Amino acid sequence: MAVAALEADLAGRARRGLFFPTEAHLSPRDALACLVGELESRNIAIETADGLDFSDNDNEAVLPTEVRKIDCRGLSASDAMQDLRGVKGEMLVIRSADIRLSRPVRLLHPRIPIYLVPRGDGVFMLGATQIESGNRHAASVRSVLELLSAAYALHPAFGEAEILEIGVDARPAFPDNLPRIRRRGDRLYVNGLFRHGFLLAPAMARMTADYLLSGQVPEVMDENLN
Ligand SMILES: Cc1cc2nc3c(=O)[nH]c(=O)nc-3n(C[C@H](O)[C@H](O)[C@H](O)COP(=O)(O)OP(=O)(O)OC[C@H]3O[C@@H](n4cnc5c(N)ncnc54)[C@H](O)[C@@H]3O)c2cc1C
């Protein structure tokens, strides 16, 4: 009953659920485009080049007093941090005109805990697997089958949905899956955002800025070799 009052299309499909009224969600691609637009409107240029050379060891040769580089290369920074690992995540973007959800819906399942996030116009993000692997290039048949089967179990209308995209990447994570800020000489490493990059980014950015501008030591700093 209560489920149906919140999500009419799930009427009869779930007897019980947990409801978090203040839970929020955003569309990451739209959010990033919006942030880039905002920075550009303030004449802040963003250069993108995946091949920037981070191999120089100027931070080891001398130990300067100032941070000159902030390294937030995600999993690529595992060349500098041996305890950083990849946790593979696979997701799909699907479209169905036959089901409407007004908020993210998670399936509490011991093995396949999917979530479906409505993106508007019948588009849903269906995620996500969590596999101990740094492979970020190929979604497996099993993962895609399991994600789609779970969506189908949540509502059979998803059986007729269109598959718009299959996505895969590896999340950067430390052994306890908590984020870190580390200082090594002139370099500040900001990393380990694991499954919560979008959620944690503002707090990590604030801690980074506070450290650089006022010397306030971040609560997530576990190494300070300055
Ligand atoms: C399937 C999936 C679903 C997810 N869902 C969510 C979610 O719902 N909510 C959430 O909060 N998080 C989610 N995440 C996690 C989120 O994507 C990560 O936590 C986040 O991307 C980590 O951010 P990052 O900036 O540290 O690393 P990245 O996003 O990996 O960014 C690192 C950047 O550095 C660049 N780079 C690397 N090397 C160089 C170089 N030498 N020169 C220049 N640039 C370089 C890369 O191109 C990349 O753009 C999900 C992840 C996956 C895989």
PDBQT file of the ligand as one rigid body, heavy atoms in Angstrom, charges set to zero:
ROOT
HETATM    1  C1  LIG A 301      29.295   1.696 -12.833  1.00  0.00    +0.000 C 
HETATM    2  C2  LIG A 301      29.629   2.772 -11.831  1.00  0.00    +0.000 A 
HETATM    3  C3  LIG A 301      28.602   3.429 -11.161  1.00  0.00    +0.000 A 
HETATM    4  C4  LIG A 301      28.892   4.435 -10.232  1.00  0.00    +0.000 A 
HETATM    5  N1  LIG A 301      27.867   5.067  -9.610  1.00  0.00    +0.000 NA
HETATM    6  C5  LIG A 301      28.128   6.058  -8.733  1.00  0.00    +0.000 A 
HETATM    7  C6  LIG A 301      27.084   6.752  -8.073  1.00  0.00    +0.000 A 
HETATM    8  O1  LIG A 301      25.903   6.460  -8.287  1.00  0.00    +0.000 OA
HETATM    9  N2  LIG A 301      27.400   7.735  -7.206  1.00  0.00    +0.000 N 
HETATM   10  C7  LIG A 301      28.695   8.097  -6.952  1.00  0.00    +0.000 A 
HETATM   11  O2  LIG A 301      28.933   9.003  -6.156  1.00  0.00    +0.000 OA
HETATM   12  N3  LIG A 301      29.722   7.449  -7.560  1.00  0.00    +0.000 NA
HETATM   13  C8  LIG A 301      29.464   6.442  -8.429  1.00  0.00    +0.000 A 
HETATM   14  N4  LIG A 301      30.480   5.770  -9.027  1.00  0.00    +0.000 N 
HETATM   15  C9  LIG A 301      31.844   6.025  -8.570  1.00  0.00    +0.000 C 
HETATM   16  C10 LIG A 301      32.471   7.241  -9.221  1.00  0.00    +0.000 C 
HETATM   17  O3  LIG A 301      32.420   7.113 -10.632  1.00  0.00    +0.000 OA
HETATM   18  C11 LIG A 301      33.924   7.346  -8.733  1.00  0.00    +0.000 C 
HETATM   19  O4  LIG A 301      33.936   7.411  -7.308  1.00  0.00    +0.000 OA
HETATM   20  C12 LIG A 301      34.579   8.602  -9.286  1.00  0.00    +0.000 C 
HETATM   21  O5  LIG A 301      34.567   8.605 -10.688  1.00  0.00    +0.000 OA
HETATM   22  C13 LIG A 301      36.019   8.739  -8.803  1.00  0.00    +0.000 C 
HETATM   23  O6  LIG A 301      36.408  10.027  -9.185  1.00  0.00    +0.000 OA
HETATM   24  P1  LIG A 301      37.910  10.435  -9.429  1.00  0.00    +0.000 P 
HETATM   25  O7  LIG A 301      37.861  11.836  -9.944  1.00  0.00    +0.000 OA
HETATM   26  O8  LIG A 301      38.731  10.144  -8.213  1.00  0.00    +0.000 OA
HETATM   27  O9  LIG A 301      38.448   9.439 -10.559  1.00  0.00    +0.000 OA
HETATM   28  P2  LIG A 301      37.991   9.368 -12.089  1.00  0.00    +0.000 P 
HETATM   29  O10 LIG A 301      36.533   9.640 -12.232  1.00  0.00    +0.000 OA
HETATM   30  O11 LIG A 301      38.533   8.077 -12.601  1.00  0.00    +0.000 OA
HETATM   31  O12 LIG A 301      38.744  10.593 -12.770  1.00  0.00    +0.000 OA
HETATM   32  C14 LIG A 301      40.138  10.597 -12.965  1.00  0.00    +0.000 C 
HETATM   33  C15 LIG A 301      40.408  11.469 -14.187  1.00  0.00    +0.000 C 
HETATM   34  O13 LIG A 301      41.826  11.646 -14.337  1.00  0.00    +0.000 OA
HETATM   35  C16 LIG A 301      42.117  11.572 -15.708  1.00  0.00    +0.000 C 
HETATM   36  N5  LIG A 301      43.539  11.199 -15.859  1.00  0.00    +0.000 N 
HETATM   37  C17 LIG A 301      44.131  10.028 -15.526  1.00  0.00    +0.000 A 
HETATM   38  N6  LIG A 301      45.446  10.058 -15.819  1.00  0.00    +0.000 NA
HETATM   39  C18 LIG A 301      45.699  11.298 -16.332  1.00  0.00    +0.000 A 
HETATM   40  C19 LIG A 301      46.860  11.944 -16.802  1.00  0.00    +0.000 A 
HETATM   41  N7  LIG A 301      48.076  11.346 -16.814  1.00  0.00    +0.000 N 
HETATM   42  N8  LIG A 301      46.738  13.223 -17.271  1.00  0.00    +0.000 NA
HETATM   43  C20 LIG A 301      45.535  13.855 -17.239  1.00  0.00    +0.000 A 
HETATM   44  N9  LIG A 301      44.391  13.285 -16.791  1.00  0.00    +0.000 NA
HETATM   45  C21 LIG A 301      44.479  12.029 -16.346  1.00  0.00    +0.000 A 
HETATM   46  C22 LIG A 301      41.161  10.517 -16.255  1.00  0.00    +0.000 C 
HETATM   47  O14 LIG A 301      40.972  10.644 -17.637  1.00  0.00    +0.000 OA
HETATM   48  C23 LIG A 301      39.888  10.855 -15.482  1.00  0.00    +0.000 C 
HETATM   49  O15 LIG A 301      39.138  11.824 -16.178  1.00  0.00    +0.000 OA
HETATM   50  C24 LIG A 301      30.241   4.779  -9.965  1.00  0.00    +0.000 A 
HETATM   51  C25 LIG A 301      31.271   4.117 -10.645  1.00  0.00    +0.000 A 
HETATM   52  C26 LIG A 301      30.979   3.124 -11.572  1.00  0.00    +0.000 A 
HETATM   53  C27 LIG A 301      32.101   2.423 -12.298  1.00  0.00    +0.000 C 
ENDROOT
TORSDOF 0
